[in-house]
Amino acid sequence: MRNRTVGINIRVTVTEKKKVTMLAKKCGLSLSEYLRQRALGYEPGGHPSKEVFDVLDKLDDIAESCSAREGVAINAQTDRMRDLLIGGN
């Protein structure tokens, strides 16, 4: 783990802080990590909602109730969707 000991302070308006905090939360990052990534040229992705994962879990349930061959095909597609949504390879 990196030992971050040097701080950078900036001044923003209340509205700007609310907006940046909301963007960080949407990406599932702390405010510090979000600002660090943006400052270093990264574009943090948004974090999928719980409902998206609920749908993927439901697809997994459907695959379990299908024939083995159909279940494998459904699971493969569900895995591809999950990878796309959460940044897997």
C-alpha positions in Angstrom: 0.0 0.0 0.0 1.2 3.5 -0.8 2.1 5.8 2.1 0.4 9.0 1.1 1.7 11.7 3.4 1.5 14.9 1.3 -1.7 16.8 1.0 -3.0 19.2 -1.6 -5.7 21.7 -0.6 -8.1 23.4 -2.9 -11.0 25.8 -2.3 -14.4 25.1 -3.9 -17.9 26.4 -3.5 -20.5 24.4 -1.5 -22.2 23.6 -4.8 -19.0 22.4 -6.4 -18.2 20.2 -3.4 -21.7 18.6 -3.5 -21.3 17.9 -7.2 -17.8 16.3 -6.9 -18.9 14.3 -3.8 -21.9 13.0 -5.7 -19.8 12.0 -8.7 -17.3 10.2 -6.4 -20.1 8.3 -4.7 -21.6 7.4 -8.1 -18.3 5.8 -9.0 -18.0 4.0 -5.7 -15.0 6.0 -4.7 -14.0 8.2 -1.8 -13.8 11.9 -2.6 -10.0 11.8 -2.2 -9.6 8.8 -4.6 -12.0 10.3 -7.1 -10.0 13.6 -7.2 -6.7 11.7 -7.3 -7.8 9.7 -10.3 -9.2 12.7 -12.1 -6.1 14.7 -11.4 -3.9 11.9 -12.8 -5.9 11.7 -16.0 -8.1 8.7 -15.2 -11.8 8.7 -15.9 -13.5 6.7 -13.1 -16.5 4.7 -14.4 -19.9 4.8 -12.8 -20.9 2.0 -10.5 -23.9 0.0 -11.6 -26.9 0.1 -9.4 -28.1 -2.7 -7.2 -30.9 -3.4 -9.6 -28.5 -4.3 -12.4 -26.9 -6.9 -10.2 -30.3 -8.2 -9.1 -31.2 -8.8 -12.8 -27.9 -10.6 -13.4 -28.6 -12.8 -10.3 -32.1 -13.5 -11.6 -30.6 -14.6 -14.9 -28.3 -17.0 -13.0 -31.3 -18.4 -11.3 -33.0 -18.9 -14.6 -29.9 -20.7 -16.0 -30.0 -23.1 -13.1 -33.6 -24.1 -13.9 -32.8 -24.8 -17.6 -31.2 -27.8 -19.2 -27.4 -28.1 -18.8 -26.7 -26.9 -22.3 -29.1 -23.9 -22.1 -27.8 -23.1 -18.6 -24.2 -23.0 -19.8 -25.1 -20.6 -22.6 -27.1 -18.3 -20.3 -24.3 -18.3 -17.7 -21.7 -17.4 -20.4 -23.8 -14.4 -21.5 -24.5 -13.3 -17.9 -20.8 -13.5 -17.2 -20.0 -11.3 -20.2 -22.6 -8.7 -19.1 -21.2 -8.7 -15.6 -17.7 -8.2 -16.9 -18.8 -5.3 -19.1 -20.7 -3.7 -16.2 -17.9 -4.0 -13.6 -14.9 -3.7 -15.8 -13.7 -7.3 -15.9 -11.7 -8.7 -18.9 
